[in-house]
Amino acid sequence: MVVCAPQLFWTAHNQSWAEVFWTEAVFWSSWGIISLLVFWLCRRLYGGPRAVKRYVLGLLLGALGAALLQPLIDQSFQFARSWVEWAVSARPERPGGFLSALGAAAMRQSGSNPFIFGAVALAWHAMRYSRDLSQKQLKAAELEARLREARLQALRSQLNPHFLFNTLHSIAELVHEDPALAEQLILRLGELLRKVLSSTDQQEVALAEELQFIRAYLDIEQMRLGNRLKVEWDIGQDVLEVKVPTLLLQPLVENAVQHGIAAATRPGTVHILAKRDDGFLRLQVRDTGPGLDQRGQAAKAGVGLANTRARLETIFGDRHTFDLVNDHGLSVTLRLPLSIVASGEQRCS
């Protein structure tokens, strides 16, 4: 209306600006009313069987109906105004016939009304397509999140029995050699399992809680291995409250103990590090065992490391690193982005 009114004013030299504005206001107001009906028609056609003939026929009939309805609404406003002006003596002559004015308006608008109908119908379909696309993207994101969550749960369900079986195997080796020590290990294992079960529903925990669990696990291993196992800690105080996926470090530490220290004949050390590193959380578990050359296949194919690698890939995608390096033994280093670590496994983007 704002665009068309000035154009009509400059072409219609015998009409005042108020008259031109009124004409355009009535014309576009009538289309505002008709647009509601066009939207209703498009919704009915879109929601029913998507037959081409039905769609084309419905839009053609709608265009024809709009071409007849628009001048009817337009001239009704114009005719009512004329009668009001004549009644209050603002118009000297009596208004003419309604039907003749309606026919003239229908002929005058016959060229533009079908195009306007098409534009309104196209606008509705564009809005509907945009909404449908957004809903599809939302459903796809929800499905992907559910699939990732299911995969994470499956991986975690593999970790718990794997850890339990390894610990029970360690205890079984001591039952006949040192029954008293085996009994102590069973008691400590019971305490550890209670911690595992209490965190079953947690997707993420503070790093401090994860380290507490690791200390309890290493207490069991040190009771079994004695002086053969030494543990060194290098933990930054500013990362203790950072959220990490539950049971993230346990498989790495277990791998270092089982394949690094226990597999060697001489004493060894497990070094555990957690630091901030240029916007990342750097976690490292290093042992002084045989190294990657002699046990590379076991380290790569083991359930613990394989599941940890898979979990991190699912959670962080390519925004993390997982490195196995020979460093007078095996060094496993993780770098996780702090901004995502803070939300743990819930953030699977």
C-alpha positions as CSV (number, residue, x, y, z in Angstrom):
1,M,0.0,0.0,0.0
2,V,2.8,2.4,0.9
3,V,4.5,1.7,-2.4
4,C,1.4,1.6,-4.6
5,A,-0.3,4.7,-3.3
6,P,2.4,7.2,-4.5
7,Q,2.4,5.6,-7.9
8,L,-1.3,5.8,-8.2
9,F,-1.3,9.5,-7.0
10,W,1.2,10.5,-9.7
11,T,-0.7,8.7,-12.5
12,A,-4.2,9.8,-11.4
13,H,-4.0,13.5,-11.7
14,N,-7.7,14.1,-10.9
15,Q,-7.6,12.4,-7.5
16,S,-6.5,13.9,-4.2
17,W,-3.9,12.2,-2.0
18,A,-6.6,11.2,0.5
19,E,-8.7,9.6,-2.2
20,V,-5.7,7.6,-3.5
21,F,-4.7,6.5,0.0
22,W,-8.3,5.4,0.7
23,T,-8.4,3.4,-2.6
24,E,-5.2,1.6,-1.9
25,A,-6.1,1.0,1.8
26,V,-9.4,-0.6,0.8
27,F,-7.7,-2.7,-1.9
28,W,-5.0,-4.2,0.3
29,S,-7.4,-4.5,3.3
30,S,-9.6,-6.7,1.1
31,W,-6.6,-8.8,0.3
32,G,-5.7,-9.0,4.0
33,I,-9.1,-10.6,4.6
34,I,-8.8,-12.9,1.5
35,S,-5.3,-14.0,2.6
36,L,-6.8,-15.7,5.6
37,L,-9.1,-17.7,3.3
38,V,-6.1,-18.4,0.9
39,F,-4.1,-19.7,3.9
40,W,-7.0,-21.9,4.9
41,L,-7.3,-23.3,1.4
42,C,-3.5,-24.0,1.2
43,R,-3.6,-25.7,4.6
44,R,-6.5,-28.0,3.4
45,L,-4.8,-28.8,0.2
46,Y,-1.4,-29.4,1.9
47,G,-2.9,-31.6,4.6
48,G,-4.9,-33.8,2.2
49,P,-3.9,-36.2,-0.5
50,R,-1.0,-34.7,-2.5
51,A,-2.6,-35.5,-5.9
52,V,-1.4,-33.1,-8.5
53,K,-4.8,-32.7,-10.1
54,R,-6.4,-32.0,-6.8
55,Y,-3.8,-29.4,-5.9
56,V,-3.9,-27.7,-9.3
57,L,-7.7,-27.7,-9.4
58,G,-8.0,-26.4,-5.8
59,L,-5.6,-23.5,-6.5
60,L,-7.3,-22.6,-9.8
61,L,-10.7,-22.5,-8.1
62,G,-9.2,-20.5,-5.2
63,A,-7.7,-18.0,-7.7
64,L,-11.1,-17.6,-9.4
65,G,-12.9,-17.2,-6.1
66,A,-10.3,-14.6,-4.9
67,A,-10.7,-12.7,-8.2
68,L,-14.4,-12.4,-7.6
69,L,-14.3,-11.9,-3.8
70,Q,-11.7,-9.1,-3.8
71,P,-13.8,-6.6,-5.9
72,L,-16.9,-7.6,-3.9
73,I,-15.2,-6.6,-0.6
74,D,-13.5,-3.6,-2.2
75,Q,-16.7,-2.2,-3.7
76,S,-18.6,-2.9,-0.5
77,F,-16.3,-0.6,1.4
78,Q,-16.4,2.0,-1.4
79,F,-20.2,1.8,-1.7
80,A,-20.7,2.1,2.0
81,R,-18.4,5.1,2.1
82,S,-20.3,6.8,-0.8
83,W,-23.6,6.4,0.9
84,V,-22.3,7.7,4.2
85,E,-20.8,10.7,2.5
86,W,-24.1,11.3,0.6
87,A,-26.1,11.0,3.8
88,V,-24.0,13.7,5.6
89,S,-24.1,15.9,2.4
90,A,-20.4,15.5,1.8
91,R,-21.1,14.1,-1.6
92,P,-23.5,16.1,-3.9
93,E,-24.6,13.3,-6.2
94,R,-26.4,10.1,-5.2
95,P,-24.1,6.9,-5.4
96,G,-24.5,4.9,-8.6
97,G,-25.5,1.3,-8.9
98,F,-23.5,-1.3,-6.9
99,L,-23.5,-4.0,-9.6
100,S,-22.2,-1.8,-12.3
101,A,-19.4,-0.6,-10.1
102,L,-18.6,-4.2,-9.0
103,G,-18.4,-5.4,-12.7
104,A,-16.0,-2.5,-13.5
105,A,-13.8,-3.2,-10.5
106,A,-13.7,-7.0,-11.4
107,M,-12.6,-6.2,-14.9
108,R,-10.1,-3.6,-13.7
109,Q,-8.5,-6.0,-11.2
110,S,-8.7,-9.2,-13.4
111,G,-5.1,-8.9,-14.4
112,S,-3.5,-8.3,-11.0
113,N,-5.7,-10.4,-8.6
114,P,-4.5,-13.8,-9.9
115,F,-0.9,-12.8,-9.4
116,I,-1.5,-11.5,-5.9
117,F,-3.3,-14.8,-5.1
118,G,-0.3,-16.7,-6.4
119,A,2.0,-14.6,-4.3
120,V,-0.1,-15.1,-1.2
121,A,-0.2,-18.9,-1.8
122,L,3.5,-19.0,-2.5
123,A,4.2,-17.1,0.8
124,W,2.1,-19.6,2.7
125,H,4.0,-22.6,1.2
126,A,7.3,-20.9,1.8
127,M,6.4,-20.4,5.5
128,R,5.2,-24.0,5.7
129,Y,8.3,-25.4,4.1
130,S,10.5,-23.4,6.5
131,R,8.5,-24.7,9.4
132,D,8.6,-28.3,8.2
133,L,12.3,-28.0,7.5
134,S,12.9,-26.7,11.1
135,Q,10.9,-29.5,12.5
136,K,12.7,-32.2,10.5
137,Q,16.1,-30.7,11.6
138,L,14.9,-30.7,15.2
139,K,13.7,-34.3,15.0
140,A,16.9,-35.4,13.3
141,A,18.9,-33.7,16.1
142,E,16.8,-35.4,18.7
143,L,17.2,-38.8,17.0
144,E,21.0,-38.3,16.7
145,A,21.2,-37.3,20.4
146,R,19.1,-40.4,21.4
147,L,21.3,-42.7,19.2
148,R,24.5,-41.2,20.8
149,E,23.1,-41.6,24.3
150,A,22.1,-45.2,23.6
151,R,25.6,-45.8,22.2
152,L,27.2,-44.2,25.3
153,Q,25.1,-46.3,27.6
154,A,26.1,-49.5,25.7
155,L,29.8,-48.6,26.0
156,R,29.5,-47.8,29.7
157,S,27.7,-51.1,30.3
158,Q,30.7,-52.9,28.8
159,L,33.2,-51.0,31.0
160,N,31.7,-52.0,34.3
161,P,31.8,-55.8,33.9
162,H,35.2,-55.6,32.2
163,F,36.6,-53.8,35.2
164,L,34.9,-56.2,37.6
165,F,36.1,-59.3,35.9
166,N,39.7,-58.0,35.8
167,T,39.6,-57.2,39.5
168,L,38.1,-60.6,40.4
169,H,40.7,-62.3,38.4
170,S,43.4,-60.4,40.4
171,I,41.8,-61.5,43.6
172,A,41.5,-65.1,42.4
173,E,45.2,-65.2,42.0
174,L,45.7,-64.4,45.7
175,V,43.0,-66.7,47.2
176,H,45.5,-69.5,47.8
177,E,48.7,-67.5,48.0
178,D,47.5,-64.9,50.6
179,P,44.0,-65.5,51.8
180,A,44.1,-62.6,54.3
181,L,45.1,-60.2,51.5
182,A,42.4,-61.7,49.2
183,E,39.8,-61.0,51.9
184,Q,40.9,-57.4,52.2
185,L,40.8,-57.0,48.5
186,I,37.2,-58.4,48.4
187,L,36.1,-55.8,51.0
188,R,37.7,-53.0,49.1
189,L,36.2,-54.2,45.9
190,G,32.7,-54.1,47.6
191,E,33.3,-50.5,48.5
192,L,34.4,-49.7,45.0
193,L,31.4,-51.4,43.5
194,R,29.1,-49.3,45.6
195,K,30.7,-46.2,44.2
196,V,30.2,-47.6,40.7
197,L,26.6,-48.4,41.2
198,S,25.9,-45.0,42.8
199,S,27.2,-43.3,39.7
200,T,25.4,-45.6,37.2
201,D,22.8,-42.9,36.2
202,Q,25.4,-40.1,36.1
203,Q,26.6,-39.1,32.7
204,E,29.3,-36.8,34.1
205,V,31.1,-36.2,37.3
206,A,33.5,-33.7,38.6
207,L,37.1,-34.6,37.9
208,A,37.7,-34.7,41.7
209,E,35.2,-37.4,42.1
210,E,36.6,-39.4,39.2
211,L,40.1,-39.1,40.8
212,Q,38.7,-40.3,44.1
213,F,37.4,-43.4,42.4
214,I,40.8,-43.9,40.7
215,R,42.5,-43.7,44.1
216,A,40.2,-46.4,45.5
217,Y,40.9,-48.6,42.5
218,L,44.7,-48.1,42.8
219,D,44.5,-48.9,46.5
220,I,43.3,-52.4,45.5
221,E,46.0,-52.8,42.9
222,Q,48.7,-51.6,45.3
223,M,47.5,-54.2,47.9
224,R,47.9,-56.8,45.2
225,L,51.2,-55.7,43.6
226,G,52.8,-54.2,46.7
227,N,56.1,-52.4,46.1
228,R,56.0,-53.2,42.4
229,L,53.4,-50.4,41.8
230,K,54.2,-46.7,42.5
231,V,51.7,-44.0,41.7
232,E,52.6,-40.3,41.0
233,W,50.0,-37.6,40.8
234,D,50.2,-34.2,39.1
235,I,46.8,-32.7,39.4
236,G,46.0,-29.0,38.9
237,Q,43.8,-27.6,41.6
238,D,41.9,-25.4,39.0
239,V,40.6,-28.5,37.1
240,L,39.1,-30.4,40.0
241,E,35.6,-29.1,39.5
242,V,35.6,-29.6,35.7
243,K,33.0,-32.1,34.6
244,V,34.2,-35.2,32.7
245,P,32.4,-38.3,31.4
246,T,31.9,-40.9,34.2
247,L,34.6,-43.6,34.3
248,L,36.8,-41.8,31.8
249,L,40.2,-42.4,33.5
250,Q,39.5,-45.8,35.1
251,P,40.1,-47.8,31.8
252,L,43.3,-45.9,31.1
253,V,44.7,-46.5,34.6
254,E,43.6,-50.1,34.6
255,N,45.3,-50.6,31.2
256,A,48.5,-49.0,32.6
257,V,48.4,-51.3,35.7
258,Q,47.4,-54.5,34.0
259,H,49.5,-54.3,30.8
260,G,52.3,-52.0,32.0
261,I,53.2,-52.7,35.6
262,A,51.8,-56.2,36.3
263,A,53.1,-57.4,33.0
264,A,56.7,-56.4,33.9
265,T,59.0,-58.2,36.3
266,R,60.5,-55.1,37.7
267,P,58.7,-52.3,39.8
268,G,57.0,-49.6,37.8
269,T,55.3,-46.3,38.1
270,V,51.9,-45.0,36.9
271,H,51.9,-41.2,36.5
272,I,48.5,-39.5,36.4
273,L,48.3,-35.8,35.2
274,A,45.4,-33.4,34.8
275,K,46.1,-29.8,33.7
276,R,44.6,-26.9,31.8
277,D,46.2,-26.6,28.4
278,D,45.4,-23.6,26.3
279,G,41.6,-23.9,26.6
280,F,41.7,-27.7,26.9
281,L,41.7,-30.2,29.7
282,R,44.8,-32.3,29.4
283,L,44.6,-35.8,31.0
284,Q,47.5,-38.2,30.8
285,V,48.1,-41.6,32.2
286,R,51.7,-42.8,31.7
287,D,53.4,-46.0,32.9
288,T,56.9,-47.4,32.8
289,G,56.0,-50.8,31.5
290,P,57.1,-52.6,28.3
291,G,55.7,-49.9,26.0
292,L,53.7,-49.9,22.8
293,D,56.0,-52.0,20.7
294,Q,55.6,-55.1,22.8
295,R,51.9,-54.7,23.7
296,G,50.5,-52.4,21.0
297,Q,47.8,-54.8,19.8
298,A,46.5,-55.4,23.3
299,A,46.5,-51.6,24.0
300,K,44.6,-50.8,20.8
301,A,42.1,-53.7,20.9
302,G,41.4,-53.8,24.6
303,V,37.9,-53.2,25.7
304,G,38.8,-50.4,28.1
305,L,40.9,-48.2,25.7
306,A,38.7,-49.1,22.7
307,N,35.5,-48.0,24.6
308,T,37.2,-44.9,25.9
309,R,38.2,-43.9,22.4
310,A,34.7,-44.6,21.1
311,R,33.0,-42.7,23.9
312,L,35.2,-39.6,23.3
313,E,34.5,-39.8,19.6
314,T,30.8,-39.9,20.2
315,I,30.8,-37.0,22.7
316,F,33.4,-34.6,21.2
317,G,33.8,-35.7,17.6
318,D,36.9,-34.1,16.2
319,R,37.2,-31.6,19.0
320,H,39.4,-33.8,21.1
321,T,42.6,-35.8,20.8
322,F,43.5,-39.3,22.0
323,D,47.1,-40.2,21.6
324,L,49.1,-43.4,22.4
325,V,52.8,-42.7,22.6
326,N,55.9,-44.6,23.6
327,D,57.5,-42.7,26.4
328,H,59.7,-45.2,28.3
329,G,56.5,-47.1,28.6
330,L,53.0,-46.2,27.3
331,S,51.6,-42.7,27.6
332,V,47.9,-42.1,26.9
333,T,47.1,-38.4,26.5
334,L,43.6,-36.9,26.2
335,R,42.9,-33.2,25.3
336,L,39.2,-32.3,25.8
337,P,37.8,-28.8,25.1
338,L,36.9,-27.2,28.4
339,S,33.8,-25.4,27.1
340,I,32.3,-28.8,26.2
341,V,33.8,-30.8,29.0
342,A,31.8,-28.6,31.4
343,S,28.6,-30.1,30.1
344,G,29.8,-33.7,29.8
345,E,28.0,-36.4,27.8
346,Q,24.8,-34.4,27.7
347,R,26.3,-32.2,25.0
348,C,26.5,-34.5,22.0
349,S,26.7,-31.8,19.3
